Protein backbone atom coordinates (compact mmCIF):
# COMPACT_ATOMS: atom_id res chain seq x y z
CA UNK A 1 0.00 0.00 0.00
CA UNK A 2 2.75 2.44 0.95
CA UNK A 3 4.87 1.56 -2.08
CA UNK A 4 1.89 1.97 -4.38
CA UNK A 5 1.20 5.43 -2.94
CA UNK A 6 4.84 6.40 -3.39
CA UNK A 7 4.84 5.12 -6.98
CA UNK A 8 1.62 7.01 -7.74
CA UNK A 9 3.17 10.20 -6.34
CA UNK A 10 6.27 9.79 -8.50
CA UNK A 11 4.15 9.23 -11.60
CA UNK A 12 2.04 12.30 -10.77
CA UNK A 13 5.21 14.38 -10.33
CA UNK A 14 6.47 13.31 -13.76
CA UNK A 15 3.15 14.05 -15.43
CA UNK A 16 3.53 16.80 -17.98
CA UNK A 17 7.27 16.33 -18.40
CA UNK A 18 6.88 15.06 -21.97
CA UNK A 19 5.53 18.38 -23.17
CA UNK A 20 8.27 20.28 -21.38
CA UNK A 21 10.91 18.00 -22.90
CA UNK A 22 9.54 18.48 -26.40
CA UNK A 23 9.37 22.26 -25.98
CA UNK A 24 12.92 22.26 -24.61
CA UNK A 25 14.18 20.23 -27.57
CA UNK A 26 12.42 22.52 -30.04
CA UNK A 27 13.93 25.59 -28.35
CA UNK A 28 17.37 23.94 -28.47
CA UNK A 29 16.97 23.27 -32.21
CA UNK A 30 15.75 26.83 -32.86
CA UNK A 31 18.68 28.22 -30.87
CA UNK A 32 21.15 26.13 -32.88
CA UNK A 33 19.67 27.29 -36.19
CA UNK A 34 19.73 30.94 -35.08
CA UNK A 35 23.33 30.52 -33.89
CA UNK A 36 24.30 28.96 -37.24
CA UNK A 37 22.92 31.89 -39.21
CA UNK A 38 24.40 34.39 -36.74
CA UNK A 39 27.89 32.89 -36.99
CA UNK A 40 27.72 32.76 -40.79
CA UNK A 41 26.53 36.38 -40.91
CA UNK A 42 29.38 37.48 -38.63
CA UNK A 43 31.94 35.64 -40.76
CA UNK A 44 30.52 37.08 -43.99
CA UNK A 45 30.52 40.61 -42.55
CA UNK A 46 34.17 40.12 -41.47
CA UNK A 47 33.32 40.75 -37.80
CA UNK A 48 34.46 37.25 -36.95
CA UNK A 49 37.70 36.00 -38.41
CA UNK A 50 38.58 32.36 -37.84
CA UNK A 51 42.28 33.10 -38.38
CA UNK A 52 42.39 34.53 -34.88
CA UNK A 53 42.07 30.96 -33.56
CA UNK A 54 45.11 29.95 -35.59
CA UNK A 55 47.00 32.93 -34.18
CA UNK A 56 46.31 31.60 -30.67
CA UNK A 57 48.49 28.59 -31.45
CA UNK A 58 45.97 26.12 -32.81
CA UNK A 59 47.61 23.98 -35.52
CA UNK A 60 46.72 24.83 -39.11
CA UNK A 61 45.54 21.29 -39.88
CA UNK A 62 42.41 21.90 -37.76
CA UNK A 63 39.69 22.83 -40.27
CA UNK A 64 37.78 26.08 -39.94
CA UNK A 65 34.42 24.29 -39.66
CA UNK A 66 35.53 22.96 -36.26
CA UNK A 67 35.76 26.52 -34.97
CA UNK A 68 32.42 27.39 -36.55
CA UNK A 69 30.77 24.44 -34.83
CA UNK A 70 32.40 25.36 -31.51
CA UNK A 71 31.14 28.94 -31.78
CA UNK A 72 27.65 27.71 -32.71
CA UNK A 73 27.58 25.41 -29.67
CA UNK A 74 28.79 28.25 -27.44
CA UNK A 75 26.10 30.64 -28.71
CA UNK A 76 23.45 27.91 -28.32
CA UNK A 77 24.52 27.32 -24.72
CA UNK A 78 24.40 31.05 -24.10
CA UNK A 79 20.83 31.17 -25.42
CA UNK A 80 19.88 28.28 -23.14
CA UNK A 81 21.38 30.14 -20.19
CA UNK A 82 19.26 33.18 -20.98
CA UNK A 83 16.20 30.94 -21.25
CA UNK A 84 16.82 29.62 -17.73
CA UNK A 85 17.56 33.11 -16.45
CA UNK A 86 14.35 34.40 -18.05
CA UNK A 87 12.44 31.55 -16.43
CA UNK A 88 13.84 32.55 -13.06
CA UNK A 89 12.75 36.15 -13.56
CA UNK A 90 9.39 35.72 -15.29
CA UNK A 91 7.90 32.52 -13.92
CA UNK A 92 6.16 32.44 -10.56
CA UNK A 93 7.84 29.09 -9.96
CA UNK A 94 11.23 30.63 -10.65
CA UNK A 95 10.58 33.73 -8.52
CA UNK A 96 9.44 31.76 -5.48
CA UNK A 97 12.20 31.98 -2.90
CA UNK A 98 13.37 28.63 -1.68
CA UNK A 99 13.28 27.67 1.95
CA UNK A 100 10.32 29.79 3.02
CA UNK A 101 8.57 28.11 5.93
CA UNK A 102 4.95 27.29 5.31
CA UNK A 103 2.22 25.28 6.96
CA UNK A 104 1.20 23.85 3.62
CA UNK A 105 3.37 21.70 1.44
CA UNK A 106 3.23 22.00 -2.33
CA UNK A 107 3.52 18.22 -2.57
CA UNK A 108 1.19 15.70 -1.06
CA UNK A 109 2.85 13.40 1.44
CA UNK A 110 2.46 9.81 0.21
CA UNK A 111 2.61 8.40 3.73
CA UNK A 112 0.11 10.87 5.13
CA UNK A 113 -2.04 8.03 6.42
CA UNK A 114 0.61 7.22 9.06
CA UNK A 115 0.34 10.53 10.87
CA UNK A 116 -1.34 10.42 14.22
CA UNK A 117 -0.39 6.84 14.85
CA UNK A 118 1.87 6.45 17.72
C-alpha positions in Angstrom: 0.0 0.0 0.0 2.7 2.4 1.0 4.9 1.6 -2.1 1.9 2.0 -4.4 1.2 5.4 -2.9 4.8 6.4 -3.4 4.8 5.1 -7.0 1.6 7.0 -7.7 3.2 10.2 -6.3 6.3 9.8 -8.5 4.2 9.2 -11.6 2.0 12.3 -10.8 5.2 14.4 -10.3 6.5 13.3 -13.8 3.2 14.0 -15.4 3.5 16.8 -18.0 7.3 16.3 -18.4 6.9 15.1 -22.0 5.5 18.4 -23.2 8.3 20.3 -21.4 10.9 18.0 -22.9 9.5 18.5 -26.4 9.4 22.3 -26.0 12.9 22.3 -24.6 14.2 20.2 -27.6 12.4 22.5 -30.0 13.9 25.6 -28.3 17.4 23.9 -28.5 17.0 23.3 -32.2 15.8 26.8 -32.9 18.7 28.2 -30.9 21.2 26.1 -32.9 19.7 27.3 -36.2 19.7 30.9 -35.1 23.3 30.5 -33.9 24.3 29.0 -37.2 22.9 31.9 -39.2 24.4 34.4 -36.7 27.9 32.9 -37.0 27.7 32.8 -40.8 26.5 36.4 -40.9 29.4 37.5 -38.6 31.9 35.6 -40.8 30.5 37.1 -44.0 30.5 40.6 -42.6 34.2 40.1 -41.5 33.3 40.7 -37.8 34.5 37.2 -36.9 37.7 36.0 -38.4 38.6 32.4 -37.8 42.3 33.1 -38.4 42.4 34.5 -34.9 42.1 31.0 -33.6 45.1 30.0 -35.6 47.0 32.9 -34.2 46.3 31.6 -30.7 48.5 28.6 -31.4 46.0 26.1 -32.8 47.6 24.0 -35.5 46.7 24.8 -39.1 45.5 21.3 -39.9 42.4 21.9 -37.8 39.7 22.8 -40.3 37.8 26.1 -39.9 34.4 24.3 -39.7 35.5 23.0 -36.3 35.8 26.5 -35.0 32.4 27.4 -36.5 30.8 24.4 -34.8 32.4 25.4 -31.5 31.1 28.9 -31.8 27.6 27.7 -32.7 27.6 25.4 -29.7 28.8 28.3 -27.4 26.1 30.6 -28.7 23.4 27.9 -28.3 24.5 27.3 -24.7 24.4 31.1 -24.1 20.8 31.2 -25.4 19.9 28.3 -23.1 21.4 30.1 -20.2 19.3 33.2 -21.0 16.2 30.9 -21.2 16.8 29.6 -17.7 17.6 33.1 -16.5 14.4 34.4 -18.1 12.4 31.6 -16.4 13.8 32.5 -13.1 12.7 36.2 -13.6 9.4 35.7 -15.3 7.9 32.5 -13.9 6.2 32.4 -10.6 7.8 29.1 -10.0 11.2 30.6 -10.7 10.6 33.7 -8.5 9.4 31.8 -5.5 12.2 32.0 -2.9 13.4 28.6 -1.7 13.3 27.7 2.0 10.3 29.8 3.0 8.6 28.1 5.9 5.0 27.3 5.3 2.2 25.3 7.0 1.2 23.8 3.6 3.4 21.7 1.4 3.2 22.0 -2.3 3.5 18.2 -2.6 1.2 15.7 -1.1 2.8 13.4 1.4 2.5 9.8 0.2 2.6 8.4 3.7 0.1 10.9 5.1 -2.0 8.0 6.4 0.6 7.2 9.1 0.3 10.5 10.9 -1.3 10.4 14.2 -0.4 6.8 14.8 1.9 6.5 17.7 
